[in-house]
């Protein structure tokens, strides 16, 4: 049976509705999820045993939280998922600017409404998405943006500067009874940091010398790069001390987790009439490239290597394979090693080199990372080259040509002629699809080349192994 929601304060009281603080509300809903075994943070992968338990503890403790981590570590997604711990709807005084609690309004406007109409004061219900605000901190963010400013139009209408109703409130007060997130906290200038601290600790707002106390009910979460956050002078000590929980995020700890995130987040548009097949080893190479980059001395590790790099590279090789299918008219497409030059642009834009010079261009660094990644994955499938002895011997008096525009069917002939190559394909676990077989052949040949068993030449757009 459907019931009408209370529309006035009197009806709300009669329903015995209890207004909870935002921290009590989040704690209540988290406890419900923990008891039911339901995940509180859907879509967050790789943090199950590290970050998420810390976040749950912070919520149960009612803490404001700051997440420390490099770019691309799902900090923003984690913060936005906190919204799911708010109630679906809560009552507020109708017409109020700051989501005023019907039982305890904070603004002068709403207090006057309650004084005038009492239990007949109208209320409305707002959803959880309306109780979340987010701001990227930059040096030009002002006190007016976050906290508020005197509205000259209201002054011109005849109100006094000392009148609270002349204030145009900023993002933080307007997120009252909700969650406010600020990204890259240390980038706020000191003056704004002081204002933020006052709101969090003293519950007062100072605008143009006019001071009012606003008992805001708000949970504040922030993000920062560890290097910025620990540098003196980037963040004032009282504000830093106000965040009761400091939680460090991290990149995926295993290649398997990186692959799961990559598959979940990548945008892979369907092309009508084409079937896409991505062999497991191709996914492993793409994920391994990011792992190699995160430990490379050529790359500035302070800026990090985002998981977005992995996602963009996955999308690039798939796009390159799809283009080949369109050009050749093949109905099955699979990324190959000859498609990997397509990830140079998608990687170069997401890394920062430790130094630049003739010997260290972005393209050269990415190509070196590709080679390392292919060899690492190849060695995991073929820890001993003894199993490839027949394949290597077949090249003593011949060679093989491959190219990114070579039809997949052409690779089938090589599999028949090169002794032992079928066994390699079986080890890689690919299907009987010509597209996957072509990918497996190129991977095997490139792996042997990187292990110094085959020579490789680029001749007029073709790669020759011999």
Secondary structure as GFF3:
##gff-version 3
##sequence-region A 1 466
A	DSSP	alpha_helix	9	14	.	.	.	ID=ss1
A	DSSP	alpha_helix	22	36	.	.	.	ID=ss2
A	DSSP	alpha_helix	51	61	.	.	.	ID=ss3
A	DSSP	beta_strand	65	68	.	.	.	ID=ss4
A	DSSP	alpha_helix	75	81	.	.	.	ID=ss5
A	DSSP	three_ten_helix	82	85	.	.	.	ID=ss6
A	DSSP	beta_strand	89	93	.	.	.	ID=ss7
A	DSSP	alpha_helix	108	117	.	.	.	ID=ss8
A	DSSP	three_ten_helix	118	120	.	.	.	ID=ss9
A	DSSP	beta_strand	123	127	.	.	.	ID=ss10
A	DSSP	three_ten_helix	128	131	.	.	.	ID=ss11
A	DSSP	beta_strand	132	136	.	.	.	ID=ss12
A	DSSP	alpha_helix	143	146	.	.	.	ID=ss13
A	DSSP	beta_strand	148	150	.	.	.	ID=ss14
A	DSSP	alpha_helix	152	156	.	.	.	ID=ss15
A	DSSP	three_ten_helix	164	166	.	.	.	ID=ss16
A	DSSP	beta_strand	167	169	.	.	.	ID=ss17
A	DSSP	alpha_helix	171	174	.	.	.	ID=ss18
A	DSSP	beta_strand	178	183	.	.	.	ID=ss19
A	DSSP	three_ten_helix	185	187	.	.	.	ID=ss20
A	DSSP	alpha_helix	190	197	.	.	.	ID=ss21
A	DSSP	pi_helix	198	202	.	.	.	ID=ss22
A	DSSP	beta_strand	204	207	.	.	.	ID=ss23
A	DSSP	beta_strand	210	213	.	.	.	ID=ss24
A	DSSP	beta_strand	218	224	.	.	.	ID=ss25
A	DSSP	alpha_helix	226	230	.	.	.	ID=ss26
A	DSSP	alpha_helix	237	242	.	.	.	ID=ss27
A	DSSP	beta_strand	245	248	.	.	.	ID=ss28
A	DSSP	alpha_helix	255	265	.	.	.	ID=ss29
A	DSSP	beta_strand	275	276	.	.	.	ID=ss30
A	DSSP	alpha_helix	280	293	.	.	.	ID=ss31
A	DSSP	alpha_helix	307	328	.	.	.	ID=ss32
A	DSSP	beta_strand	332	333	.	.	.	ID=ss33
A	DSSP	three_ten_helix	337	342	.	.	.	ID=ss34
A	DSSP	alpha_helix	343	348	.	.	.	ID=ss35
A	DSSP	alpha_helix	362	381	.	.	.	ID=ss36
A	DSSP	three_ten_helix	385	388	.	.	.	ID=ss37
A	DSSP	alpha_helix	389	394	.	.	.	ID=ss38
A	DSSP	beta_strand	400	402	.	.	.	ID=ss39
A	DSSP	alpha_helix	409	417	.	.	.	ID=ss40
A	DSSP	alpha_helix	421	428	.	.	.	ID=ss41
A	DSSP	alpha_helix	434	450	.	.	.	ID=ss42
A	DSSP	beta_strand	456	459	.	.	.	ID=ss43
A	DSSP	beta_strand	462	465	.	.	.	ID=ss44
###
